[in-house]
Amino acid sequence: MREQQRPKRDPRSSLATFRRALWVPRLFLPYWLRELLLGRSFQRKMGYRMDFGDPRTFNEKIQWCKLYYHHPDAVRIADKVAFKAYVAERLGKGHTAQLYGAWDDVNAIDFAGIPIPYVLKSNCCAYGDCVLFVFDHAQLDPARLRRELKPWLDPMNTIIPQSARGYFHIEKPLVMAEAYVGSEQTPPVDYKFFCFGGVPRYVYSASEHFQDGKAITSAISFYDMDWQPLDVRYGDSRRCDLPKPTHFDEMRQAAELLSQGFPFMRVDFYDCEDRWLVGEMTFSSGAGFKKFDPESFDRDLGDLFELPPKNTDREPFRGDLLVAYLRHVAGAFRDLIRGEEGDSA
């Protein structure tokens, strides 16, 4: 039998993976050095230098908050499982998608016992990563799916997202299953409220958010609180104005309640035929790395964003995360070497 040749790895991809691994120690570094590293990333992605001593734009203040803001409820809000209880405490039950289960062992998941359709998510990954839709058990390969889900349980997932303090404190990665909102043919539209100091100021609609289970660039339109469209583009999105959602007033009131006590909070909703649901809450819309067009809108939002007192407390040391990080770097370095060997073969 002919031996199957191992496919060559792209050394550039391996190098990118290794460089991504090096992001993580920043959580253990002194703040002045974290400022320097985060500032370099900001300048590379946004095209201008930020001043941590005097941030002005919305995106600058998001970066500042990543380092120096930590709310006691940040962990619960960042954790996609725990946030459901947080919402229920403030709005009452029934305002998030039904949770079917959460597991720290992929072998414990009984896929056939989960009602169709549903969504599999990581409780701690961000920015559209680690999301899978299941519409038909007959087309499901449980063994293959478990292999795909297993990396979601890497403790590294709780600390990689851009030094965000809330993610760093999540105790344990989980795979969760929740009810799917919408239809297979028509994914739900997201309505995302930008709230400053507990007051909703702007909202944007985001449609076509996922395709084939992957996060893609959305069709995004910004509106004021009277649902008047704004001539604003966010990131690489295209504009697609939509009619005012049926439950706009209820969602606005809920956003106001949920964002009380926070300098900035983006509260996301789904507007269904007979109800509305809270989809997510985040402190760092677009990771603070999405450009606005016109650029003046970034400054306008920054003027609404009143920074809280600076918090320089050190995160508690966790040996399990240090071990996970060292294993992660070793694996990334191994892949880098293999990639170089494959490229020279």
C-alpha positions as CSV (number, residue, x, y, z in Angstrom):
1,M,0.0,0.0,0.0
2,R,1.3,3.4,-0.9
3,E,2.1,5.5,2.1
4,Q,-0.1,8.6,2.2
5,Q,2.0,11.8,1.9
6,R,1.5,14.3,4.6
7,P,0.2,17.5,3.1
8,K,2.6,20.4,3.2
9,R,1.9,23.1,5.7
10,D,1.9,26.8,4.8
11,P,4.8,28.2,6.8
12,R,3.2,31.6,6.8
13,S,0.1,30.1,8.5
14,S,2.3,28.3,11.0
15,L,4.2,31.5,11.7
16,A,1.0,33.4,12.2
17,T,-0.2,30.8,14.7
18,F,3.0,31.1,16.6
19,R,2.9,34.9,16.7
20,R,-0.7,34.6,17.9
21,A,0.4,32.4,20.8
22,L,2.8,35.1,21.9
23,W,-0.2,37.5,22.5
24,V,-1.1,35.7,25.6
25,P,1.8,36.6,28.0
26,R,0.7,40.2,27.8
27,L,-1.8,39.3,30.5
28,F,1.1,38.6,32.8
29,L,3.2,41.6,31.9
30,P,3.3,45.0,33.6
31,Y,0.8,47.5,32.4
32,W,3.3,49.9,30.7
33,L,4.5,47.0,28.5
34,R,0.9,45.9,27.8
35,E,0.1,49.4,26.7
36,L,3.0,49.4,24.3
37,L,2.1,46.1,22.7
38,L,-1.6,46.8,22.5
39,G,-0.9,50.3,21.2
40,R,1.3,48.8,18.4
41,S,-1.6,46.5,17.4
42,F,-4.0,49.4,17.4
43,Q,-1.8,51.6,15.2
44,R,-1.2,48.7,12.7
45,K,-4.9,48.0,12.4
46,M,-6.4,51.5,12.7
47,G,-3.7,53.6,11.1
48,Y,-3.0,56.0,13.9
49,R,-1.3,56.1,17.2
50,M,-3.4,55.9,20.4
51,D,-2.7,57.7,23.6
52,F,-3.5,55.7,26.7
53,G,-3.1,58.8,28.8
54,D,-5.7,60.7,26.8
55,P,-7.9,58.4,24.6
56,R,-10.4,60.3,22.6
57,T,-12.1,58.1,20.0
58,F,-14.5,55.2,20.8
59,N,-12.1,52.6,19.6
60,E,-9.3,54.1,21.7
61,K,-11.4,54.0,24.8
62,I,-12.3,50.3,24.1
63,Q,-8.5,49.6,24.2
64,W,-8.1,51.5,27.4
65,C,-11.0,49.6,29.0
66,K,-9.4,46.3,28.0
67,L,-6.5,47.1,30.3
68,Y,-7.9,49.3,33.1
69,Y,-11.6,48.5,33.5
70,H,-13.0,45.6,35.4
71,H,-16.6,45.3,36.7
72,P,-17.6,42.7,39.2
73,D,-20.2,41.3,36.8
74,A,-17.8,41.3,33.8
75,V,-17.1,37.6,34.0
76,R,-20.8,36.6,34.1
77,I,-21.5,38.9,31.1
78,A,-18.5,37.6,29.1
79,D,-19.5,33.9,29.8
80,K,-22.2,33.0,27.2
81,V,-23.7,30.5,29.7
82,A,-23.6,32.6,32.8
83,F,-24.9,35.7,31.0
84,K,-28.3,34.1,30.6
85,A,-28.8,34.0,34.4
86,Y,-27.6,37.6,34.6
87,V,-30.2,38.7,32.0
88,A,-33.0,36.7,33.8
89,E,-32.1,38.5,37.1
90,R,-32.7,41.9,35.5
91,L,-35.4,41.3,33.0
92,G,-37.1,38.1,34.1
93,K,-37.0,34.7,32.6
94,G,-37.5,33.9,28.9
95,H,-35.5,36.7,27.3
96,T,-32.6,34.6,26.0
97,A,-32.5,31.5,23.8
98,Q,-33.2,28.3,25.6
99,L,-30.1,26.6,26.9
100,Y,-30.2,22.8,26.3
101,G,-26.9,22.1,28.1
102,A,-23.3,23.0,28.7
103,W,-20.4,20.4,28.9
104,D,-16.7,20.4,29.8
105,D,-16.3,17.0,28.2
106,V,-17.3,16.5,24.5
107,N,-17.8,12.7,25.1
108,A,-20.7,13.6,27.5
109,I,-22.7,15.3,24.8
110,D,-25.7,13.3,23.6
111,F,-26.4,15.1,20.3
112,A,-29.4,13.0,19.5
113,G,-31.1,14.2,22.7
114,I,-30.8,17.9,21.8
115,P,-33.9,19.3,20.1
116,I,-33.4,20.3,16.4
117,P,-32.5,23.0,15.4
118,Y,-29.9,24.2,17.8
119,V,-26.6,26.1,18.0
120,L,-23.3,24.8,19.4
121,K,-21.1,27.5,20.9
122,S,-18.1,28.1,23.1
123,N,-19.0,29.9,26.3
124,C,-15.8,32.0,26.0
125,C,-14.7,32.4,22.4
126,A,-15.4,35.8,20.9
127,Y,-15.8,37.6,17.5
128,G,-17.9,34.9,15.8
129,D,-15.5,32.0,16.5
130,C,-16.6,28.6,17.7
131,V,-20.2,28.6,16.4
132,L,-21.9,25.6,14.7
133,F,-25.5,25.2,13.5
134,V,-27.2,21.8,13.6
135,F,-30.4,21.4,11.6
136,D,-30.5,17.6,10.9
137,H,-29.3,14.8,13.1
138,A,-29.3,12.4,10.2
139,Q,-26.4,14.3,8.6
140,L,-24.5,14.5,11.8
141,D,-21.2,12.5,12.4
142,P,-20.9,12.5,16.2
143,A,-17.3,11.3,16.3
144,R,-16.2,13.9,13.8
145,L,-18.2,16.6,15.6
146,R,-16.6,15.8,18.9
147,R,-13.1,16.1,17.4
148,E,-14.1,19.5,16.0
149,L,-15.5,20.6,19.4
150,K,-12.6,19.4,21.6
151,P,-10.3,22.4,20.9
152,W,-13.1,24.7,22.1
153,L,-12.3,23.3,25.6
154,D,-8.7,24.5,25.6
155,P,-8.2,26.8,28.7
156,M,-6.3,29.1,26.4
157,N,-9.6,30.2,24.9
158,T,-10.4,32.1,28.2
159,I,-7.4,34.4,27.8
160,I,-6.6,34.8,24.1
161,P,-9.2,37.5,23.1
162,Q,-7.1,40.7,23.0
163,S,-6.2,40.9,26.7
164,A,-9.9,41.4,27.7
165,R,-9.9,41.1,31.4
166,G,-13.4,39.6,31.7
167,Y,-12.4,36.6,29.5
168,F,-9.3,36.0,31.6
169,H,-11.3,35.3,34.7
170,I,-13.7,32.8,33.1
171,E,-13.1,29.6,35.2
172,K,-13.7,26.9,32.6
173,P,-14.3,26.6,28.9
174,L,-17.6,24.9,28.0
175,V,-19.4,23.7,24.9
176,M,-23.0,24.9,25.1
177,A,-26.1,24.1,23.1
178,E,-29.0,26.5,22.8
179,A,-32.1,26.8,20.7
180,Y,-31.6,28.2,17.2
181,V,-33.5,31.5,16.6
182,G,-34.8,31.9,13.0
183,S,-35.0,29.5,10.1
184,E,-32.4,27.6,8.2
185,Q,-33.1,29.7,5.1
186,T,-33.4,33.0,7.0
187,P,-30.9,33.6,9.8
188,P,-32.1,36.2,12.3
189,V,-31.2,39.8,12.1
190,D,-29.2,41.2,15.0
191,Y,-30.1,44.6,16.5
192,K,-27.1,45.9,18.5
193,F,-27.6,48.9,20.8
194,F,-24.7,51.1,21.7
195,C,-25.3,52.2,25.3
196,F,-23.3,54.8,27.1
197,G,-23.7,55.3,30.9
198,G,-26.9,53.3,30.7
199,V,-28.5,55.3,27.9
200,P,-29.0,53.7,24.4
201,R,-27.7,56.2,21.9
202,Y,-27.4,54.3,18.6
203,V,-28.3,51.0,17.2
204,Y,-27.3,49.0,14.2
205,S,-28.8,46.1,12.3
206,A,-26.6,43.3,11.2
207,S,-27.9,40.7,8.8
208,E,-26.3,37.7,7.0
209,H,-24.1,37.4,10.1
210,F,-23.1,33.7,9.5
211,Q,-22.7,31.6,6.4
212,D,-22.0,27.9,6.5
213,G,-21.5,28.2,10.2
214,K,-18.7,30.8,9.9
215,A,-18.8,34.4,10.9
216,I,-18.7,36.7,7.8
217,T,-18.9,40.4,7.1
218,S,-22.4,41.5,7.8
219,A,-24.7,44.0,6.1
220,I,-24.8,46.7,8.7
221,S,-26.8,49.9,9.0
222,F,-26.7,52.4,11.8
223,Y,-29.7,54.3,13.1
224,D,-30.5,56.9,15.8
225,M,-33.1,56.2,18.5
226,D,-35.8,57.4,16.2
227,W,-34.8,54.8,13.6
228,Q,-33.5,57.3,11.2
229,P,-30.7,55.8,9.1
230,L,-27.2,57.3,9.5
231,D,-24.6,57.6,6.7
232,V,-22.1,55.4,8.6
233,R,-20.1,52.3,7.6
234,Y,-18.6,50.0,10.2
235,G,-15.6,48.0,9.2
236,D,-15.8,46.3,5.8
237,S,-19.5,45.9,5.9
238,R,-22.0,47.1,3.3
239,R,-25.0,49.1,4.2
240,C,-28.5,47.6,4.0
241,D,-31.3,49.7,5.7
242,L,-34.1,47.7,7.2
243,P,-37.6,48.6,8.5
244,K,-37.9,49.4,12.2
245,P,-38.2,46.1,14.2
246,T,-41.6,45.3,15.7
247,H,-40.3,45.2,19.3
248,F,-37.9,48.1,19.0
249,D,-39.3,50.0,22.0
250,E,-39.1,46.9,24.2
251,M,-35.6,46.1,23.2
252,R,-34.6,49.7,23.8
253,Q,-36.0,49.6,27.3
254,A,-34.2,46.3,28.0
255,A,-30.9,47.7,26.7
256,E,-31.3,50.6,29.1
257,L,-31.9,48.3,32.1
258,L,-29.0,45.9,31.2
259,S,-26.5,48.6,30.5
260,Q,-27.0,50.5,33.8
261,G,-23.8,51.0,35.7
262,F,-21.4,50.5,32.7
263,P,-19.5,53.2,30.8
264,F,-20.2,51.4,27.6
265,M,-22.2,48.3,26.8
266,R,-23.4,46.9,23.5
267,V,-26.6,44.9,24.0
268,D,-27.6,42.6,21.1
269,F,-31.1,41.4,20.4
270,Y,-33.1,39.2,18.0
271,D,-36.6,40.4,17.1
272,C,-38.8,37.4,16.5
273,E,-42.5,37.4,15.4
274,D,-43.9,37.1,18.9
275,R,-41.1,38.1,21.2
276,W,-37.6,39.5,21.5
277,L,-34.5,37.9,22.9
278,V,-31.1,39.1,24.2
279,G,-28.4,37.5,22.1
280,E,-25.2,38.9,23.7
281,M,-23.7,41.7,25.7
282,T,-20.2,43.0,25.2
283,F,-17.8,45.7,26.4
284,S,-15.7,45.7,23.3
285,S,-17.6,46.1,20.1
286,G,-15.5,45.0,17.1
287,A,-12.6,44.5,19.6
288,G,-12.1,48.2,19.3
289,F,-10.4,47.5,15.9
290,K,-13.2,48.3,13.5
291,K,-13.0,51.6,11.6
292,F,-15.9,53.9,11.1
293,D,-16.6,55.8,7.9
294,P,-16.7,58.8,8.4
295,E,-13.9,58.8,11.0
296,S,-15.7,61.6,12.8
297,F,-18.3,59.1,14.0
298,D,-15.6,57.3,16.0
299,R,-14.9,60.6,17.8
300,D,-18.6,61.3,18.2
301,L,-19.0,58.0,20.0
302,G,-15.9,58.7,22.0
303,D,-17.4,61.9,23.3
304,L,-20.3,59.9,24.7
305,F,-17.9,57.3,26.3
306,E,-17.0,58.5,29.8
307,L,-14.1,56.4,31.2
308,P,-14.4,54.9,34.7
309,P,-11.6,55.2,37.3
310,K,-8.4,53.5,36.3
311,N,-8.0,50.0,37.8
312,T,-4.5,48.6,37.9
313,D,-5.1,45.6,40.2
314,R,-3.2,42.6,39.0
315,E,-5.2,39.6,37.8
316,P,-5.0,36.6,40.2
317,F,-2.3,34.1,39.2
318,R,-3.7,30.8,37.8
319,G,-1.2,28.0,37.4
320,D,-3.6,26.0,35.1
321,L,-3.5,28.8,32.6
322,L,0.2,29.1,32.7
323,V,0.6,25.4,32.0
324,A,-2.0,25.6,29.2
325,Y,-0.1,28.6,27.7
326,L,3.2,26.8,27.7
327,R,1.6,23.8,26.0
328,H,0.1,26.1,23.5
329,V,3.4,27.8,22.6
330,A,5.1,24.4,22.4
331,G,2.5,23.1,20.0
332,A,2.6,26.3,17.9
333,F,6.4,26.1,17.7
334,R,6.2,22.4,16.7
335,D,3.7,23.3,13.9
336,L,6.1,26.1,12.8
337,I,9.0,23.7,12.5
338,R,6.9,21.2,10.6
339,G,5.7,23.9,8.3
340,E,9.3,24.9,7.5
341,E,10.2,21.3,6.9
342,G,7.2,20.8,4.6
343,D,8.1,23.8,2.7
344,S,11.6,22.7,2.0
345,A,10.6,19.1,1.2
